[in-house]
Amino acid sequence: MTHIITDDCIACGACEPECPENAISEGEEKYLIDPELCIDCGACAEVCPVEAIFPEEEVK
């Protein structure tokens, strides 16, 4: 499983430097997580100031 960034993302960029696999990149309106690179460590979710990052299975 991977983590995903919801539409609650405010594009602050706090998550990007925390990813050990460089799986996070800036999208047009929010940051995005590449599911091929995500190792499901949760480091990004821990630093998100608006709690917009969740394990994929929690969002579906």
N, CA, C and O atoms as a MOPAC input file, in Angstrom:
PM7 MOZYME 1SCF
protein

 N      0.83200 1    -1.19600 1     0.00000 1
 C      0.00000 1     0.00000 1     0.00000 1
 C      0.87100 1     1.25300 1     0.00000 1
 O      2.02300 1     1.24200 1     0.43600 1
 N      0.29200 1     2.30500 1    -0.49300 1
 C      0.99000 1     3.58400 1    -0.50500 1
 C      0.17100 1     4.62100 1     0.24400 1
 O     -0.98300 1     4.38300 1     0.59800 1
 N      0.77300 1     5.75600 1     0.47700 1
 C      0.06200 1     6.89000 1     1.04400 1
 C     -0.43100 1     7.75400 1    -0.11500 1
 O      0.15900 1     7.74800 1    -1.19500 1
 N     -1.50200 1     8.48700 1     0.11300 1
 C     -1.98900 1     9.42600 1    -0.88400 1
 C     -2.23300 1    10.77500 1    -0.22600 1
 O     -2.45500 1    10.86600 1     0.98200 1
 N     -2.18800 1    11.81100 1    -1.03600 1
 C     -2.43400 1    13.16400 1    -0.56700 1
 C     -3.82300 1    13.56300 1    -1.03800 1
 O     -4.11800 1    13.52400 1    -2.23300 1
 N     -4.67000 1    13.94700 1    -0.09600 1
 C     -6.05100 1    14.29700 1    -0.42300 1
 C     -6.15300 1    15.73800 1    -0.92600 1
 O     -5.16800 1    16.47500 1    -0.94900 1
 N     -7.35700 1    16.11900 1    -1.32400 1
 C     -7.59900 1    17.47700 1    -1.79800 1
 C     -7.49100 1    18.51000 1    -0.68600 1
 O     -7.54500 1    19.70900 1    -0.95800 1
 N     -7.33800 1    18.07400 1     0.55800 1
 C     -7.14400 1    19.00300 1     1.66800 1
 C     -5.74600 1    19.61400 1     1.66400 1
 O     -5.47400 1    20.53800 1     2.43100 1
 N     -4.85800 1    19.11000 1     0.81100 1
 C     -3.48400 1    19.60000 1     0.70800 1
 C     -3.47900 1    21.10100 1     0.40900 1
 O     -4.21100 1    21.57300 1    -0.46200 1
 N     -2.64800 1    21.84200 1     1.14100 1
 C     -2.51500 1    23.28300 1     0.93600 1
 C     -1.23300 1    23.62500 1     0.16800 1
 O     -0.85800 1    24.79300 1     0.07700 1
 N     -0.57400 1    22.62400 1    -0.37400 1
 C      0.64000 1    22.78600 1    -1.18400 1
 C      1.74100 1    23.55400 1    -0.45300 1
 O      2.41300 1    24.40200 1    -1.04100 1
 N      1.91800 1    23.25100 1     0.82800 1
 C      2.94600 1    23.93900 1     1.61800 1
 C      4.34400 1    23.37100 1     1.36600 1
 O      5.34500 1    24.05900 1     1.56900 1
 N      4.40600 1    22.11300 1     0.92300 1
 C      5.68800 1    21.50200 1     0.61200 1
 C      6.40500 1    20.85200 1     1.78600 1
 O      7.53300 1    20.38700 1     1.62700 1
 N      5.78800 1    20.80500 1     2.94800 1
 C      6.44000 1    20.22400 1     4.12600 1
 C      6.75400 1    18.74400 1     3.93500 1
 O      7.73800 1    18.24600 1     4.48100 1
 N      5.94000 1    18.04700 1     3.17800 1
 C      6.08800 1    16.60500 1     3.00400 1
 C      7.23800 1    16.20700 1     2.07500 1
 O      7.89900 1    15.19100 1     2.29200 1
 N      7.46400 1    17.00200 1     1.06000 1
 C      8.42900 1    16.62200 1     0.01500 1
 C      9.82500 1    16.29000 1     0.54500 1
 O     10.35700 1    15.23800 1     0.18900 1
 N     10.44000 1    17.12700 1     1.37000 1
 C     11.78900 1    16.79700 1     1.83900 1
 C     11.84000 1    15.63300 1     2.82700 1
 O     12.91600 1    15.09200 1     3.08100 1
 N     10.70200 1    15.24400 1     3.38400 1
 C     10.66700 1    14.15100 1     4.35900 1
 C     10.67600 1    12.77300 1     3.71600 1
 O     10.97200 1    11.78300 1     4.38500 1
 N     10.35700 1    12.69400 1     2.43800 1
 C     10.24900 1    11.40500 1     1.76600 1
 C     11.62900 1    10.83200 1     1.45400 1
 O     12.39300 1    11.43800 1     0.70300 1
 N     11.95700 1     9.66500 1     2.02600 1
 C     13.27500 1     9.07600 1     1.78900 1
 C     13.43400 1     8.50600 1     0.37500 1
 O     14.55200 1     8.21300 1    -0.04800 1
 N     12.34600 1     8.35000 1    -0.34500 1
 C     12.39100 1     7.77100 1    -1.69100 1
 C     12.15700 1     8.80000 1    -2.78900 1
 O     12.08200 1     8.43400 1    -3.96200 1
 N     12.03800 1    10.07900 1    -2.43800 1
 C     11.74500 1    11.14600 1    -3.39800 1
 C     10.50400 1    10.83500 1    -4.22900 1
 O     10.47600 1    11.06400 1    -5.43800 1
 N      9.48100 1    10.30900 1    -3.56000 1
 C      8.24500 1     9.92800 1    -4.23600 1
 C      7.23700 1    11.07500 1    -4.31000 1
 O      6.19700 1    10.94000 1    -4.95600 1
 N      7.52800 1    12.18900 1    -3.66300 1
 C      6.58200 1    13.30400 1    -3.61800 1
 C      7.05200 1    14.42700 1    -4.52600 1
 O      8.21700 1    14.82400 1    -4.51200 1
 N      6.10300 1    14.92900 1    -5.31800 1
 C      6.41600 1    16.04500 1    -6.20900 1
 C      5.26100 1    17.03700 1    -6.20900 1
 O      4.13400 1    16.70500 1    -5.84200 1
 N      5.56300 1    18.25000 1    -6.62600 1
 C      4.54700 1    19.29400 1    -6.66000 1
 C      3.68100 1    19.13500 1    -7.89800 1
 O      4.18500 1    19.06700 1    -9.01900 1
 N      2.37200 1    19.07800 1    -7.68300 1
 C      1.43100 1    19.01300 1    -8.78400 1
 C      0.89200 1    20.39700 1    -9.08300 1
 O      1.40200 1    21.38800 1    -8.56100 1
 N     -0.13100 1    20.47400 1    -9.91700 1
 C     -0.69500 1    21.77800 1   -10.26300 1
 C     -1.40100 1    22.44200 1    -9.08800 1
 O     -1.24300 1    23.64200 1    -8.86400 1
 N     -2.18900 1    21.65800 1    -8.32600 1
 C     -2.93600 1    22.23600 1    -7.21600 1
 C     -2.53700 1    21.67100 1    -5.85400 1
 O     -2.83300 1    22.27300 1    -4.82100 1
 N     -1.87300 1    20.52600 1    -5.84700 1
 C     -1.46200 1    19.88700 1    -4.60200 1
 C     -0.23900 1    19.02800 1    -4.87600 1
 O      0.13700 1    18.81000 1    -6.02700 1
 N      0.37000 1    18.54900 1    -3.81200 1
 C      1.50300 1    17.64300 1    -3.97200 1
 C      0.99000 1    16.24400 1    -4.28200 1
 O     -0.13200 1    15.89200 1    -3.91700 1
 N      1.80700 1    15.45600 1    -4.95100 1
 C      1.42400 1    14.12100 1    -5.38800 1
 C      2.45100 1    13.10200 1    -4.92200 1
 O      3.63800 1    13.41200 1    -4.81300 1
 N      1.99400 1    11.88700 1    -4.64600 1
 C      2.88600 1    10.79500 1    -4.27000 1
 C      2.88500 1     9.76100 1    -5.38600 1
 O      1.82700 1     9.27400 1    -5.78600 1
 N      4.06800 1     9.42600 1    -5.88700 1
 C      4.21500 1     8.40500 1    -6.91800 1
 C      4.07300 1     7.03600 1    -6.24800 1
 O      4.92400 1     6.65400 1    -5.44500 1
 N      3.00900 1     6.29300 1    -6.56800 1
 C      2.79800 1     5.00600 1    -5.90600 1
 C      3.87200 1     3.96100 1    -6.22700 1
 O      4.03900 1     2.99600 1    -5.48100 1
 N      4.58600 1     4.14700 1    -7.31600 1
 C      5.66000 1     3.22400 1    -7.68300 1
 C      6.87900 1     3.40700 1    -6.77500 1
 O      7.66400 1     2.47600 1    -6.59300 1
 N      7.03600 1     4.59800 1    -6.20900 1
 C      8.20300 1     4.89000 1    -5.37500 1
 C      7.89300 1     4.86300 1    -3.87700 1
 O      8.79300 1     4.65100 1    -3.06400 1
 N      6.64300 1     5.07400 1    -3.51100 1
 C      6.25500 1     5.14300 1    -2.09400 1
 C      6.49700 1     3.79800 1    -1.39800 1
 O      6.08800 1     2.74400 1    -1.88500 1
 N      7.17500 1     3.86700 1    -0.23800 1
 C      7.43800 1     2.64500 1     0.53700 1
 C      6.54400 1     2.57100 1     1.77400 1
 O      6.75100 1     1.73000 1     2.64800 1
 N      5.55600 1     3.45100 1     1.84000 1
 C      4.55400 1     3.42800 1     2.91000 1
 C      5.16300 1     3.63800 1     4.30300 1
 O      4.73500 1     3.00900 1     5.27100 1
 N      6.14900 1     4.51200 1     4.39600 1
 C      6.80100 1     4.73800 1     5.68500 1
 C      6.02300 1     5.71300 1     6.56900 1
 O      6.14300 1     5.66100 1     7.79300 1
 N      5.22900 1     6.59800 1     5.96700 1
 C      4.43900 1     7.55000 1     6.72800 1
 C      5.14600 1     8.80900 1     7.16900 1
 O      4.55900 1     9.62100 1     7.88400 1
 N      6.38100 1     8.99500 1     6.77000 1
 C      7.12500 1    10.19000 1     7.17800 1
 C      6.42900 1    11.46700 1     6.70800 1
 O      6.44100 1    12.47800 1     7.40900 1
 N      5.83800 1    11.41800 1     5.54800 1
 C      5.14400 1    12.58700 1     5.00400 1
 C      3.91200 1    12.93600 1     5.83400 1
 O      3.66400 1    14.10600 1     6.12500 1
 N      3.14500 1    11.92400 1     6.21000 1
 C      1.92700 1    12.14000 1     6.98000 1
 C      2.23200 1    12.75400 1     8.34400 1
 O      1.44500 1    13.54700 1     8.86200 1
 N      3.35800 1    12.39300 1     8.91600 1
 C      3.73700 1    12.90100 1    10.23500 1
 C      3.98600 1    14.40200 1    10.24400 1
 O      3.78400 1    15.05100 1    11.27000 1
 N      4.42300 1    14.96900 1     9.11600 1
 C      4.74500 1    16.39600 1     9.07900 1
 C      3.67300 1    17.25600 1     8.42100 1
 O      3.79500 1    18.48100 1     8.41100 1
 N      2.63800 1    16.65100 1     7.87600 1
 C      1.59200 1    17.41000 1     7.18700 1
 C      0.81900 1    18.27200 1     8.18700 1
 O      0.20200 1    17.73700 1     9.10800 1
 N      0.84400 1    19.60100 1     8.01800 1
 C      0.18800 1    20.48400 1     8.98100 1
 C     -1.33900 1    20.46200 1     8.91600 1
 O     -2.00300 1    20.89800 1     9.85700 1
 N     -1.89900 1    19.96000 1     7.81800 1
 C     -3.36400 1    19.92400 1     7.68100 1
 C     -3.90500 1    18.50600 1     7.63000 1
 O     -5.07400 1    18.29900 1     7.30300 1
 N     -3.06900 1    17.53100 1     7.94900 1
 C     -3.45000 1    16.12000 1     7.97500 1
 C     -4.14500 1    15.69700 1     6.68000 1
 O     -5.25500 1    15.16700 1     6.70000 1
 N     -3.47300 1    15.94000 1     5.55800 1
 C     -4.02500 1    15.62600 1     4.23500 1
 C     -3.41900 1    14.37000 1     3.62500 1
 O     -3.69400 1    14.06200 1     2.46500 1
 N     -2.59400 1    13.63200 1     4.38300 1
 C     -1.92800 1    12.44800 1     3.84000 1
 C     -2.33200 1    11.22400 1     4.65000 1
 O     -2.21600 1    11.20400 1     5.87500 1
 N     -2.81100 1    10.20000 1     3.93900 1
 C     -3.31200 1     8.98900 1     4.57300 1
 C     -2.86600 1     7.74500 1     3.83000 1
 O     -2.56100 1     7.81400 1     2.63900 1
 N     -2.82300 1     6.60100 1     4.51500 1
 C     -2.62200 1     5.35300 1     3.79300 1
 C     -3.78300 1     5.16800 1     2.80300 1
 O     -4.93200 1     5.47800 1     3.12100 1
 N     -3.48200 1     4.67900 1     1.64400 1
 C     -4.47300 1     4.55300 1     0.57700 1
 C     -5.73100 1     3.83000 1     1.01500 1
 O     -6.83200 1     4.23200 1     0.63800 1
 N     -5.59600 1     2.77800 1     1.79800 1
 C     -6.76000 1     1.99000 1     2.19700 1
 C     -7.71200 1     2.76000 1     3.11400 1
 O     -8.87800 1     2.38400 1     3.23200 1
 N     -7.24700 1     3.81800 1     3.76100 1
 C     -8.11000 1     4.61900 1     4.62700 1
 C     -8.96300 1     5.61400 1     3.86300 1
 O     -9.95400 1     6.11600 1     4.39200 1
 N     -8.58900 1     5.90300 1     2.62800 1
 C     -9.27700 1     6.93100 1     1.85200 1
 C    -10.35200 1     6.33800 1     0.95300 1
 O    -11.32700 1     7.01700 1     0.62900 1
 N    -10.19600 1     5.11400 1     0.55300 1
 C    -11.14200 1     4.50600 1    -0.39200 1
 C    -12.48900 1     4.26400 1     0.18400 1
 O    -13.37400 1     3.75700 1    -0.50600 1

